[in-house]
Amino acid sequence: MVLKLHGDVKDVENIILTQEQYNKSYLLDTTFQKDFFTLLESKIFLFLGCSLEQDRTMEFMSRPEVIKWTQHVKNYAFMVSPVFRFQTLKEKTKEIKEQEFLVKQKKKNYFKRYLY
């Protein structure tokens, strides 16, 4: 089963993307909180996707009342590597290419020094 916790593009009026929408759902919407809590009690989740800098889902799951009733359930997540956290893919690709170039230059200089 796939649960689109933050909505579906087919229903954009109920999608959760902005900080304001996250706050409304996780802090104010008791129906959302109750339904999510009920699922957390008995289902195993695999979290996919990205989050805002402050992860409301993890904050919700870390509440003492949630932990008390869900500690027996294991959940999983694909997380963004800290390396990519504040960089775009383009910036990271450029950085990797520059590092590869420097490694090649070091090898070239090493061979020049010892072979000539």
Contacts in CASP RR format, 6 or more apart in sequence:
PFRMAT RR
TARGET T0000
AUTHOR 0000-0000-0000
METHOD contacts of the structure
MODEL  1
MVLKLHGDVKDVENIILTQEQYNKSYLLDTTFQKDFFTLLESKIFLFLGC
SLEQDRTMEFMSRPEVIKWTQHVKNYAFMVSPVFRFQTLKEKTKEIKEQE
FLVKQKKKNYFKRYLY
3 39 0 8 1.000
3 45 0 8 1.000
5 16 0 8 1.000
5 36 0 8 1.000
5 57 0 8 1.000
6 15 0 8 1.000
6 16 0 8 1.000
6 17 0 8 1.000
6 25 0 8 1.000
7 14 0 8 1.000
7 15 0 8 1.000
7 16 0 8 1.000
8 15 0 8 1.000
9 15 0 8 1.000
15 21 0 8 1.000
16 22 0 8 1.000
16 25 0 8 1.000
19 52 0 8 1.000
22 52 0 8 1.000
22 56 0 8 1.000
23 56 0 8 1.000
25 32 0 8 1.000
25 33 0 8 1.000
25 56 0 8 1.000
26 32 0 8 1.000
26 33 0 8 1.000
26 56 0 8 1.000
26 57 0 8 1.000
26 59 0 8 1.000
26 60 0 8 1.000
33 60 0 8 1.000
36 60 0 8 1.000
37 66 0 8 1.000
37 69 0 8 1.000
37 70 0 8 1.000
39 45 0 8 1.000
40 61 0 8 1.000
40 66 0 8 1.000
40 69 0 8 1.000
40 70 0 8 1.000
40 73 0 8 1.000
40 75 0 8 1.000
41 69 0 8 1.000
41 70 0 8 1.000
41 73 0 8 1.000
42 73 0 8 1.000
43 73 0 8 1.000
44 73 0 8 1.000
44 74 0 8 1.000
44 75 0 8 1.000
44 76 0 8 1.000
45 75 0 8 1.000
45 76 0 8 1.000
45 77 0 8 1.000
46 75 0 8 1.000
46 76 0 8 1.000
46 77 0 8 1.000
46 78 0 8 1.000
47 57 0 8 1.000
47 75 0 8 1.000
47 76 0 8 1.000
47 77 0 8 1.000
47 78 0 8 1.000
48 77 0 8 1.000
48 78 0 8 1.000
49 78 0 8 1.000
50 80 0 8 1.000
51 57 0 8 1.000
51 58 0 8 1.000
60 66 0 8 1.000
61 67 0 8 1.000
61 70 0 8 1.000
61 75 0 8 1.000
83 92 0 8 1.000
84 92 0 8 1.000
87 95 0 8 1.000
END
